[in-house]
Amino acid sequence: MSFYVNIVYLLKFVDVVYLVKFRKGGNNFGKKTSSGEKVILNGISGMVQPGEILDMLGPSGSGKTKLLTALGGSLGGHLTSSITYNDKSFSNSMKRNTGFVTQDIVLYPHLTVTETLVFTVLLRLPNSFTKQDKIMHAEAIIDLLELVNCKDCIVVDPFLRGVSSGEQKRVSIGQEMLIKPSLLFIDEPTMSLDSTTTQRIVSMLLELAKAGRTIVLTIHQPSSVTSSNKSLNEQTLVKKTLVSAYKSNIVEKLKEELKDNDNNRHHDQTENKMFEWWWWTWWKQFNILLQRGLEERKHESFSIFNTGEVLSVAVLFLEYYGGNPILLTCNTKYESKLIFELSIQH
């Protein structure tokens, strides 16, 4: 199966501003509270061409994840910006071409690498693929991400050796790669990894970008406060100098490039095809979720309680989403219910 994308996206963002409201002061004894706003993102602009990787560096609390989430179309609240994908706003159908890998690794600990990707591909690929095609696609992803040597190892277990942190991160990326995303957002893929593993992941991302993907990622950069012997005044002066140089030398040129960039070469693609209702039926989804739940619990002693727990979570999951691909991929209002039910299982 080819890993080249069917649709390429030019990502442009202009004057991204994000505010959060906060309250300070006050208590239960009648003391008044005051509220205010804090600017997290302030007028950020940029552009990423298909086949390119945009790497956003910064220390903790600098707003990297907020900007990444905003570009991925998942940031609500007080966000004002112009973010376009091939000169169009984010849509539900476009979400099907987007992969988002969070900073935290969320995987079933007692499933092997192969089982993790196979169950994911069974749920996420359309009915036009046979079961064997989907399994072969998962195996191709394992080869692509160089996970062959650990494909039969469990992800993680406190008593048994699982895969390494770098391999867990590649499994998380692989889950998103199963749908052949044209846009790929990754939050700190090199966090807590050694230099060799980091180089391997970055090289892998370069190969993915060469297939026509637009990739945006964040990397943690230690703060200058902890890595420099300069005084606070000197650090503030350096920051102001850099900001001034950016505004005088780069901002206006960047905005002109964003404004004048002709994106017509991206519009003749099959982007406006009808959003298909291709998902598995309710019963098929239930069977896959049940198999995954039982496979995850196979290390435990069999009991009616554990079996009933797996069944109830599978039923509740499908009850909330109703087998609806729109809700399953795009709607977030059911997430709190789903997380609550999944937390009961664990």
NORUR-V588371 format. One record per run of one state. SS is the DSSP state (A for helix, B for strand, O for the rest). FROM is the first residue (numbers start at 0). TO is the last residue. If there is no record, write none. Layout:
BEGIN
ss=[SS:SS]
from=[FROM:FROM]
to=[TO:TO]
END
This chain:
BEGIN
ss=[O:B:O:B:O:B:O:A:O:B:O:B:O:A:O:B:O:B:A:O:A:O:A:O:B:O:A:O:B:O:A:O:B:O:A:O:A:O:A:O:A:O:A:O:A:O:A:O:A:O]
from=[0:10:24:33:48:52:58:63:71:77:85:87:88:91:95:97:101:111:112:124:130:144:147:150:153:154:164:177:182:187:194:210:213:220:223:227:231:260:263:266:269:272:281:296:303:321:324:329:334:345]
to=[9:23:32:47:51:57:62:70:76:84:86:87:90:94:96:100:110:111:123:129:143:146:149:152:153:163:176:181:186:193:209:212:219:222:226:230:259:262:265:268:271:280:295:302:320:323:328:333:344:345]
END
